[in-house]
Amino acid sequence: MKEDLAVNGGPKTLNKDFNWPIFDDEDINAVAEITRSGAWGNPDCAGLVEQFEKEYATFCGSKYALTCVNGSVALRLALIACGVKPGDEVIVPPYTFIATASIVLEANCVPVFVDIDPDTYNIDPAEIEKAITGKTKVIMPVHFAGQACDMDAIMEIAAKNELRVIEDAAHAHGGEYKGKKLGSIGDAGCFSFQSSKNLTSGEGGIVVTDDEELYDMMNSLRNVGRIKGGQWYEHHNLGCNYRITQLQAALLSKQLSRLEEQTQKRDGNGIYLSALLEQIDGISPLKRGDGVTLHTNHIYIFKYDKSKFNNLSKRDFAEMLAAEGVPSFMGYPEPLYKQPLFQEKNFLCYAIPEYVDYTNVSCPETEKACYQDAVWIMQNTMLGTREDMDLIAAAIIKIQKAV
């Protein structure tokens, strides 16, 4: 009955607040201790910032880690340090947050959009090969929603074409591909600590790498162009102050201690929920990619077929599901190349060639995900109980019966 739906005033299926971030007195005391000390800043990357960088590098199995103000800057530092020149091309997916592509423009380079695999919503390696030209310098795969890309295929393509690989791992803290932590496979891996992320300090970012030369350049760019062994007022590169504070580092160190357990829980709940949802006609969970050994489920995504729900639009379905108490929404409304930034070429960069034009770009699988199929559930929900997962499935069934 339609009147039973929560959107129409009926009872919610799931009555629970999935709070985020999760913290306790240890987090509060760690930040309070720094506050009382007065040593809030991080002029020389020492103290708690350096300690956290070492902790995160160890966590990822990487030699080096470098914090910065956010995940977007992390990508920008890695890209510039890789030696790109104005007009170079960088391959990116169009189903991701805009920073993955906009930082390419900030570096005076050209984003080349490559479609996604419809089973995983990650960049399709077969399409990457088709997009490579003599101007291509970097492949930037996004481990979207926390699911590992096909890194064996991507690294093979990169090696064959002498390209750099920068992993956008903003969704993928603690995720694994064939037992190896995401972010540690390419030349560099970039993470965000923005407030919704699986590891958060409100804002912040970090880059991991095994390449000492790359690390030194990123460190210089992050620290106003200073170099190792140089003087405070000695500037060698076009950098800026992208440092984080001791306060953020103290919080991140405490949050990191919980990450592995939380990731295991999100992964297990994702597997369990998928087993439930695949039994519902018209609901198809994304497939788990080959090689995925730990999925962070920063976003849990399933495909919605409106023909099995009396042609109820995806927007209306997502609103009904949210009303039932499931923190869900319809995800990106359109591919990145459809954004006014790209359609109108509002680049504010003079090194982008005049011939670059996104008005005729088409990535069919991405468009299908945006306009028809994808429904998202956020990561804090995936820290719930198995009973919560049961109720998510029950809410979808309730909607299907009512419409």
C-alpha positions in Angstrom: 0.0 0.0 0.0 1.4 3.4 -1.0 0.2 4.9 2.3 2.5 2.5 4.2 5.6 4.2 2.6 7.5 6.5 4.9 7.5 9.2 2.2 3.7 9.2 2.5 3.6 9.3 6.3 4.0 5.6 7.1 6.6 4.2 9.5 10.2 4.0 8.6 11.8 0.6 7.9 15.1 1.6 9.4 15.2 3.9 12.5 18.8 4.5 13.2 21.3 7.4 13.1 24.5 6.3 11.4 26.8 8.8 13.0 30.0 9.9 11.5 32.8 10.5 12.4 33.2 8.0 15.1 35.4 9.3 18.0 35.9 8.9 21.7 37.7 10.6 24.6 41.1 9.5 23.2 40.5 11.6 20.1 39.4 14.6 22.1 42.3 14.3 24.6 44.8 14.1 21.7 43.6 17.3 20.2 43.3 19.0 23.6 46.9 18.1 24.4 48.1 19.8 21.2 45.8 22.8 21.9 47.2 23.3 25.4 50.8 23.0 24.1 50.4 25.9 21.7 52.3 24.0 19.0 49.5 24.0 16.5 51.3 24.6 13.3 53.7 22.5 11.3 56.4 24.8 9.8 59.0 22.0 9.4 57.0 18.8 9.0 58.2 17.6 12.4 56.4 16.3 15.4 53.0 14.6 15.1 52.7 15.4 11.4 55.9 13.5 10.6 54.8 10.7 13.0 51.5 10.3 11.2 53.1 10.3 7.8 55.4 7.4 8.9 52.4 5.5 10.4 50.4 5.9 7.2 53.3 4.9 4.9 53.7 1.8 7.0 50.0 1.1 6.9 50.0 1.3 3.1 53.3 -0.6 2.7 54.9 2.4 1.0 58.3 4.0 1.7 57.1 7.6 1.9 53.9 9.5 2.8 53.4 13.2 2.5 50.4 15.1 4.1 48.8 18.1 2.5 45.7 20.3 2.9 43.3 18.1 0.9 42.9 15.2 -1.5 42.7 17.6 -4.5 46.1 19.1 -3.7 47.5 15.6 -3.2 46.6 14.8 -6.8 48.0 18.1 -8.0 51.3 17.6 -6.2 51.7 14.1 -7.6 50.8 15.2 -11.1 53.2 18.1 -11.2 56.0 16.1 -9.6 55.6 13.5 -12.3 56.9 16.1 -14.7 53.9 16.9 -16.9 54.2 19.9 -19.2 51.5 22.3 -20.6 49.3 20.6 -23.1 50.1 17.0 -21.9 47.2 14.6 -21.7 46.0 12.8 -18.6 43.6 9.9 -18.8 40.8 10.1 -16.2 37.3 8.5 -15.7 34.2 10.8 -16.0 32.4 9.0 -13.1 34.2 10.6 -10.1 34.4 13.8 -8.1 35.4 16.8 -10.3 38.8 17.3 -8.6 40.2 14.3 -10.4 39.8 16.2 -13.7 40.0 19.8 -12.5 43.5 19.4 -11.0 44.6 18.3 -14.5 43.5 21.6 -15.8 45.2 23.4 -12.9 48.4 21.8 -14.0 47.8 23.2 -17.6 47.2 19.7 -18.9 44.3 18.2 -20.8 41.9 15.7 -19.1 41.0 12.8 -21.5 37.8 11.1 -20.3 37.7 7.3 -20.6 34.5 5.3 -19.9 33.9 3.0 -17.0 33.4 -0.8 -16.8 29.6 -1.2 -16.2 30.2 -4.1 -13.8 32.5 -2.2 -11.4 32.1 1.6 -12.3 35.9 1.8 -12.4 37.9 3.0 -15.5 37.9 0.4 -18.2 41.5 -0.7 -19.2 40.4 -1.6 -22.7 39.2 1.9 -23.2 42.4 3.4 -21.8 44.4 1.8 -24.5 42.2 3.4 -27.2 42.7 6.8 -25.7 46.4 6.9 -25.6 48.1 9.4 -27.9 51.6 10.8 -28.3 50.6 13.5 -25.8 49.5 11.1 -23.0 51.7 11.3 -20.0 49.7 10.0 -17.0 46.9 7.5 -16.3 44.8 8.5 -13.2 42.6 5.6 -12.2 40.0 6.2 -9.5 39.3 3.3 -7.1 35.7 4.4 -7.1 33.6 3.7 -4.0 36.6 1.9 -2.6 36.7 -0.9 -5.1 40.1 -1.6 -6.6 40.6 -0.9 -10.3 42.1 -3.6 -12.5 45.6 -2.5 -11.6 47.5 -5.4 -13.3 46.0 -4.3 -16.6 46.6 -0.6 -16.0 50.2 -1.0 -14.9 50.9 -3.2 -17.9 49.4 -0.5 -20.2 51.5 2.2 -18.5 54.7 0.2 -18.7 54.2 -0.6 -22.4 53.6 3.1 -23.2 56.0 4.6 -20.7 53.3 6.4 -18.7 53.1 7.3 -15.1 50.2 6.0 -12.9 48.7 8.2 -10.1 46.0 6.3 -8.1 43.1 8.5 -6.9 42.4 6.6 -3.7 40.2 9.2 -2.1 37.6 6.5 -1.5 40.0 3.7 -0.8 41.7 4.0 2.6 42.7 0.5 3.6 41.3 -1.2 0.4 43.4 -3.9 -1.2 44.1 -5.3 -4.6 45.6 -8.9 -4.5 46.6 -8.2 -0.9 48.4 -4.9 -1.7 47.1 -1.7 -0.2 45.4 0.7 -2.7 47.5 3.7 -3.4 50.8 1.8 -3.1 50.7 0.2 -6.6 51.2 3.1 -9.0 53.9 5.8 -9.0 51.9 7.6 -6.4 48.6 7.2 -4.5 46.5 10.1 -3.3 44.0 10.1 -0.4 41.5 12.6 1.0 40.7 13.2 4.7 37.6 15.3 4.0 34.7 14.9 6.5 32.8 12.1 4.6 35.9 10.0 4.0 36.6 6.6 5.7 39.6 8.2 7.4 39.0 11.9 8.3 40.2 14.9 10.1 37.6 17.2 8.6 39.9 18.2 5.8 43.4 17.1 4.7 45.1 14.7 2.2 48.1 12.5 1.8 50.3 11.0 -1.0 52.2 7.8 -0.7 55.0 6.7 -3.0 58.1 4.5 -3.2 59.9 6.9 -5.4 62.3 9.1 -3.5 62.8 11.6 -6.3 59.0 12.0 -6.6 58.7 12.3 -2.8 61.3 15.0 -2.6 59.7 17.1 -5.4 56.2 16.8 -3.8 57.7 17.7 -0.5 59.2 20.9 -2.0 55.9 21.8 -3.8 54.0 21.3 -0.5 56.5 23.4 1.4 56.8 26.7 -0.7 59.5 25.3 -3.0 62.0 24.6 -0.2 64.3 21.6 -0.7 65.9 19.1 1.7 69.0 20.7 3.3 68.1 24.2 2.1 67.5 27.4 4.1 64.1 28.6 5.3 64.1 31.5 2.9 65.5 29.5 0.0 63.0 28.5 -2.6 63.8 26.3 -5.6 60.4 25.3 -7.0 57.0 26.9 -7.7 55.4 25.5 -4.5 53.0 26.8 -1.9 52.1 26.2 1.7 50.0 23.1 1.6 51.0 21.8 5.0 48.5 20.4 7.6 48.6 21.2 11.3 49.6 19.2 14.3 45.9 19.2 15.4 44.9 17.3 12.3 47.8 14.9 12.6 46.9 14.1 16.2 43.3 13.3 15.2 44.3 11.3 12.1 46.7 9.1 14.2 43.8 8.1 16.5 41.4 7.6 13.6 44.0 5.4 11.8 44.1 3.0 14.7 40.4 2.1 14.0 40.6 2.0 10.2 41.5 -1.7 9.6 38.7 -3.0 11.8 36.2 -0.6 10.2 37.3 -1.5 6.7 36.8 -5.2 7.5 33.3 -4.5 8.8 32.3 -2.4 5.7 33.6 -5.1 3.4 31.8 -7.9 5.2 28.5 -5.9 5.3 28.9 -5.1 1.6 29.2 -8.8 0.8 26.2 -9.6 3.0 24.1 -6.8 1.6 24.9 -7.8 -2.0 23.7 -11.3 -1.3 20.4 -9.9 -0.1 19.9 -7.4 -2.9 20.7 -9.7 -5.8 17.6 -11.7 -4.8 15.3 -8.6 -5.5 14.1 -8.4 -9.1 15.3 -5.1 -10.6 18.2 -4.6 -8.1 21.7 -5.5 -9.2 24.7 -4.9 -6.8 27.9 -3.9 -8.6 30.2 -6.9 -9.1 33.3 -7.4 -7.0 36.3 -6.9 -9.4 38.8 -9.5 -10.0 41.7 -9.1 -7.5 39.7 -7.2 -4.9 40.8 -8.6 -1.6 39.3 -5.8 0.6 36.6 -3.3 -0.5 36.3 -0.2 1.6 32.7 0.5 0.6 33.1 4.2 0.9 30.0 4.1 -1.2 27.9 1.0 -1.6 26.4 1.1 -5.1 23.6 -0.9 -6.7 21.9 -0.7 -10.1 18.2 0.1 -10.2 15.9 -1.1 -13.0 12.8 1.1 -12.9 10.9 -1.4 -15.2 10.7 -3.7 -12.1 9.3 -0.9 -10.0 6.3 0.2 -12.2 8.6 2.7 -14.0 9.3 4.7 -10.8 12.1 7.1 -11.6 15.5 6.7 -10.0 15.2 10.0 -8.3 11.8 9.1 -6.8 13.0 5.7 -5.8 16.1 7.2 -4.0 13.9 9.7 -2.2 11.6 6.9 -1.1 14.4 4.8 0.1 15.9 7.7 2.1 12.5 8.3 3.7 12.5 4.7 4.8 15.7 5.6 6.9 18.3 4.3 4.4 20.9 7.0 3.9 20.8 6.8 0.1 20.8 9.1 -2.9 21.1 8.9 -6.7 24.8 9.8 -7.0 26.3 12.0 -9.7 23.6 13.6 -11.8 25.8 13.7 -14.9 29.3 12.8 -16.2 32.1 15.3 -15.5 32.4 16.3 -19.2 28.8 17.5 -19.1 29.6 20.0 -16.3 29.6 23.7 -17.4 33.3 23.8 -16.6 34.0 21.5 -19.6 31.1 22.4 -21.8 31.9 26.1 -21.7 35.7 25.7 -21.4 35.9 27.9 -18.3 39.4 26.8 -17.7 41.2 30.0 -16.9 44.3 28.3 -18.2 46.1 29.5 -21.3 48.0 26.4 -22.0 45.0 24.3 -23.0 45.0 23.9 -26.8 42.1 25.6 -28.6 41.1 22.4 -30.3 40.2 20.8 -27.0 36.4 20.4 -27.0 34.2 18.4 -24.7 30.8 19.1 -26.3 30.8 15.9 -28.3 32.4 13.6 -25.7 30.2 10.6 -24.9 30.9 7.8 -22.4 27.8 5.6 -22.6 28.3 3.5 -19.5 29.0 6.6 -17.4 25.8 8.3 -18.8 23.8 5.2 -18.0 25.1 5.1 -14.4 24.3 8.8 -13.9 20.9 9.0 -15.6 19.4 5.5 -15.1 21.1 3.0 -12.9 23.2 4.0 -9.9 21.9 4.4 -6.4 24.4 5.1 -3.6 24.5 4.2 0.1 27.3 6.0 2.1 30.1 4.4 4.1 28.8 5.1 7.6 25.8 3.0 6.9 28.1 0.1 6.1 29.3 0.2 9.7 25.9 -0.9 10.9 24.8 -4.4 12.0 23.7 -7.3 9.8 20.2 -6.5 11.0 20.6 -3.1 9.5 21.5 -4.7 6.2 18.4 -6.9 6.4 16.3 -3.8 6.9 17.9 -2.0 3.9 16.7 -5.0 1.7 13.3 -4.9 3.4 12.9 -1.2 2.7 13.5 -1.8 -1.1 11.1 -4.7 -1.1 8.5 -2.5 0.7 8.9 0.2 -2.0 8.6 -2.4 -4.8 5.4 -3.8 -3.4 3.9 -0.4 -2.8 4.4 1.0 -6.3 
